[in-house]
């Protein structure tokens, strides 16, 4: 299995003519004026291809854009082809890196369109549940929501404006990362994609029935994130206990 990603870059005071091969440009009503453009990568690409495409787009743009708090970069991490609990493990790994990703999103952690998921129990449980249910669907069965109505409603919460959005799993098969300011430095995009690749590679080795393995594979992955990993593992344990009611 190899990682594929999709990238969306939002800028203001620019125009669609700067889109290079493999990108399409759309006017975005949430951005300022006619020059509010979202550049969308066509399809899902290997990380190294995405890096090359990003450099081409940034070279075409030059300095012909502006950035405001309305602008951002979204990265979609493709889960297509991941079997069993690998998708669940991928979500757990991304969630443990929530704060790490925010280093490339100045002020985004206080932006209402990108609320932190890590250390927020309700959103964390919601994104974990959607990944688990997606995994069950892949395997030809749909796990029931917990019998308790309040827990079932929690697991159906909208994560569209969370830093990690699992709603696209339902129609695109992707997990959306919303942490980022407009990435106009190609070396920053390189670092982000390299981190996502490392997380994906670790998760992709988890077997289809490895419920505990999806959690345990992250132990010792990064000593600087020990607290974050342990918190995510705890949320996964909590989720499983709630589903098993």
Buried (B, 14 or more C-beta within 10 A) or exposed (E): BEBBBBBBBBBBBBBBEBBBEBBEBBEBEEBEEEBBBBBBBEEBBBBEBBBEBBBBBBEBBEEEBBBEEBBBBBBBBBBEBBBBBBBBBBBBBBBBBBBBBBEBBEEBBEBEBBBBBBBBEEBBBBBBBBBBBBBBEBEEEEBEBBEEEEBBEBBEBEBEEBBBBBBBBEEBBBBBBBBBBBBBEBEBBBBBBEBBBBBBBBBBEBEEEBBBBBBBBBEEBBEEBEEBBEBBBEBBEBBBEBBEE
